[in-house]
């Protein structure tokens, strides 16, 4: 088969030029021309079936779009308050659209429906399956209503189907189809896993659309959203929900692997796993919107897979099904996004020690307990053991919150979150009359507080620095007022904020840290602005009294979202999206910043000093008076 026969040539679309659909088991990226160019099957951390985003020739794709679509304008929107994606094609001779979604019936299907709004539009289908990261040999066979796809993976036979009411044909290793439609004549194409072999008809597609739309509408309606920026926050919440596993309770850090933090560089990671840190932050943000079922499900996941007899056995991340070995390997046969190699799967960071994970977990549990009451006894019994272990071991050096591949250090991020863990633990025990060595937890918490205030403060720099004895800054310091470690009016904090602004902030974009000789992360090259840190900066500004400045920065950040309100991990110097997409950490920090700003603007939060500065330059005025 040649692509010219299909009337379709695969290409690598910019990361930002995608929407996502999913069924809380896996997700698919849909480019603006109607091509699904990234899809792992059947789970989000399973091998890819389509991955032309990482290699246009070898990755595979599922195209359903308008013939000669290059001459038409492309638009993508979500149906409001849903994860149903509409890709619209607009031209002089007609307007057509494709609705993409994954039903939530456990079928693992992708349903794609084409319809014409005006005139006559020709739609084309081109499906090039490339299972097992493009390594599996595929066999295609015609079946009633479509084509069957067969391959072997891990010594097992696998089958999937493309069903359609558009006539399909097989040319070589590609499934092709074409149809010209007028108004009121919808057609569909469906990907079906081997679990469901019956033909998918139009009635099923219509019913699934109604049920899927209803599910997302009910879920959004059950939340409590801020007055300001509701649409942006809803999109972030819906994205986080897509990254949760309905089956396991785990939460993926992102939908993809291998998308570079620097085009052409080596910082290309696999984020399709459940980080305790990212998951806990996600739960914290969802709880701010009134969602707590996700916390219960995640705690059950940890009980099954993570929290064992010894607290130090808790890993920083797990597979979505709870598996503990996430061996990192490279896919050398894939060219990578814009030539960015190596393309990694698995993540060697799963073997790292990261002391911060206890704080993020305990903060999420603390917020949940205030809404839902004390945790079950068998859960608290494990938590109590974690707190006892942490009280003894919080001084351990580690690799830090950013998973450095350099030398272990005593990082501020880890020390800070150990303080959070013991603080929230003793609060929960006292608040809910739970068992625990509260006196010891409080004593060790206070030792951590003194350590942070004395050993991590650099008087010459005028800021809290990245690790004990360092000179360099890390944007993770922005969490200090967010987790209520320090009063946001404290002169040391205000001074730190000023130095962060000077060293790491460019307008509204924030770097995580500067990769210098003294704090080398073990990798070559540099990364872009880290969008999570940009939203942390917004919230830190607001909490420090610079509400007008925070709002200005927050609204400028909106312009860096893609056309659907989605964010990848980072932004380049030219504003292009970099890194894995969509990233949970960015969307959850957006929610947190929006909620805090909304409270400040609507009067639900009162400034403790009754002072709101107009801009951050007023820091000098504040410091001169304190």
Buried (B, 14 or more C-beta within 10 A) or exposed (E): BEBEEBBBEBEBBBBBBBBBBBBBBBBBBBBBBBBBBBBBBBBBBBBBBBBBBBBBEBBBBBBBBBBEBEEBEBBBBBBEBBBBBBBBBBBEEBBBBBBBBBBBBEBBBBBBBBBBEEBEBBBBBBBBBBBBBBBBEBEBEEBEBBBBBBBBBEEEEBBBBBBBBBEBEBEEBBBBBBBEBEBEEBBBBBBBBBEBEEBBBEEBBBEBBEEBBEBBBEBBEEBEBBEBBBEBBBBBBBBBBBBBBEEBBBBBBBBBBBBBBBBEBBBBBBBBBBBBBBBBBBBBBBBBBEBBEBBBBBBBBBBEBBBEEEBEEBBBBBBBBBEEEBEBEBBEEBBBBEEBBBBBBBBBBBBBBBBBBBBBBBBBBBBBBEEEEBBEEEBBEBBBBBBBBBBEBBBBBBBBBBBBEEEBBBBBBBBBBBBBBBBBBBBBBEBEEBEBBBEBBBEBBEBBBEBBBEBBBBEEBBBBBBBBEBEBBBBBBBBBBBBEBBBBBBEBBBBBBBBBBEBBBEEBBBBBBBBEEEBEBEBEEEBBBBBBBBBBBBBBBBBBBBBBBBBBBBBBBEEBBBBBBBBBBBBBEEEBBBBBBBBBBBBBBBBBBBBBBBBBBEEEBEBEEEEBBEEBEBBEEBEEEE
